[in-house]
Every structure is written in structure tokens, then in C-alpha cells.
Amino acid sequence: MRACVQRVSEASVTVDNQIVGNIGHGLVVLLGVAQGDREQDAHYLADKIAGLRIFDDEAGRMNRSLIDVGGAMLVVSQFTLLGDCRKGRRPSFVDAAPPDVAERLYGAFVEKVAATGIEVATGRFRTHMQVRLTNDGPVTLLIESPRPSA
């Protein structure tokens, strides 16, 4: 499972010219589910991201988590994060999980984050979305769940 995490001052996601999710101060998480990912991967990433100390403390140091600052999270499914661009000019998405598996694990991620008390907004799975955000910092991180040992 792969996530692109961006610290934001505000963000929203729109489907068919209608805002379906929006947040103020917090994190936007673009979430991609890979072949072989399991529920424990979703839980791992949810815990990791909710606890990331990437918000400023009184001294201006990144030392507080989303939970600490009372921020919100906007989670948007994004299978293109699994795109492999190493060969040719067209990305290959063979590493992305099938939609039914991806939707289930996306839901598990959202539920795990919500269980921490964080306000969670979402996009709509398998729809064309426009995501607007104001990246704060900017702070952008790529995070992956651990791969099983071979």
C-alpha cells in the first residue's frame, strides 16, 4: 500500500461539480492499494499517518501529529500511485489491486483513521475527481506499508 501525504491548510474533492469532501487544517492522503496488500497494511498506514509528527510545535519544529493538533484528513483513492513508469512512456498498472480489493482496503484505512477520533472526509471510489488543496509548508511525504519477507 502506498500513500502520498500532504500537509494542508485546506482541501476539497469534487465529483460532477459537487464537493463531496472537504477539510480545513490537516492532511490529504492519496492512497494506492497494491496487489497482495492486506487489511494489516491498511491499519499500519492509518496508524503511521495519524501519528506522523509533521505539524509545528510552539518552537516551530515538526513535532506534533494530526491527532495532537486536532486536524482532519481527506482520503482519496488513487490507483495511479502504483503506476510503473520505468519502461516506455505509458505507465503500467499491473501492480495495482483489483477494484473490489482496493475499495475494501481503502474502506479499512478510512475506518481505522476514524477510530482514532480524527475527522475523515473522502472522495468517491472509482469516479473522476478534482482534488484542490493548499499544501502547507510544503510538506509532502511518500509512505509505503512494509512488504512481506520473501
Helices and strands as residue ranges (DSSP letters): E 2-15, E 18-23, E 26-32, H 39-51, E 55-56, E 62-64, H 66-69, E 72-77, G 79-82, H 99-115, E 119-122, E 130-144
